[in-house]
Amino acid sequence: MLRSMETQRATKMEMRSRATRRVVVLAAYDLFCSRGFRETTMESIAEAADVSVQTVYFQFKTKAKLLQAVHEWTVLGDDRLAPAEQPWFIEAVAEQDARDALARIVAGVAELDARMAPMLPIFNALAQGSGGEIYRGSNELRRKGMSELAALLAAKTPFRPGITPGFAADLLFFLTGPESYAQLVIQTGWSRERWVEWVSATLVGQLFPSD
């Protein structure tokens, strides 16, 4: 009984800690996007999250580590799942035809890009420091994921003659990236739906033979 109570107490503490981390991460994300990384202080993040600054430091130690946590949230979401483990991706790759799968994948990626794109100016400004390392590491993982996706799509529906998996991965990486989303949706004013439709149609047209 005592061990059970201790386990329950530990579980509740862990849940409170996770809830606090989420509130701080969301507050930091909003402030980083609106003010910039250098202009945002740990004190302002604590105020926005309605917690003490000591709590922010206890959870994340440094602002650089908090930036890492914010970036991870933009990619993994609240459930902390890699994109390939998220429900939208699993449902998309269950499609038999790669063209149908691709359209659903682009729609799912748009959800991630909508969170990631506003952070790009921060990583550009911090390109020579820790922020640059965070984004470069993330891009390496994303490129690997696109190589795996290209192989998965080709196994469902053969690519056009002359289209190699490497070329397909390059197109997937570039067209579905947050830079593409930022340029066309945030800066040019496209709707998310128009971006999804255009990226999907472009990829399908480039990768697969026409019926």
Secondary structure as GFF3:
##gff-version 3
##sequence-region A 1 211
A	DSSP	alpha_helix	2	35	.	.	.	ID=ss1
A	DSSP	alpha_helix	42	49	.	.	.	ID=ss2
A	DSSP	alpha_helix	53	60	.	.	.	ID=ss3
A	DSSP	alpha_helix	63	76	.	.	.	ID=ss4
A	DSSP	three_ten_helix	83	85	.	.	.	ID=ss5
A	DSSP	alpha_helix	87	93	.	.	.	ID=ss6
A	DSSP	alpha_helix	98	116	.	.	.	ID=ss7
A	DSSP	three_ten_helix	117	119	.	.	.	ID=ss8
A	DSSP	alpha_helix	120	125	.	.	.	ID=ss9
A	DSSP	alpha_helix	130	156	.	.	.	ID=ss10
A	DSSP	alpha_helix	165	175	.	.	.	ID=ss11
A	DSSP	alpha_helix	178	181	.	.	.	ID=ss12
A	DSSP	pi_helix	182	187	.	.	.	ID=ss13
A	DSSP	alpha_helix	192	207	.	.	.	ID=ss14
###
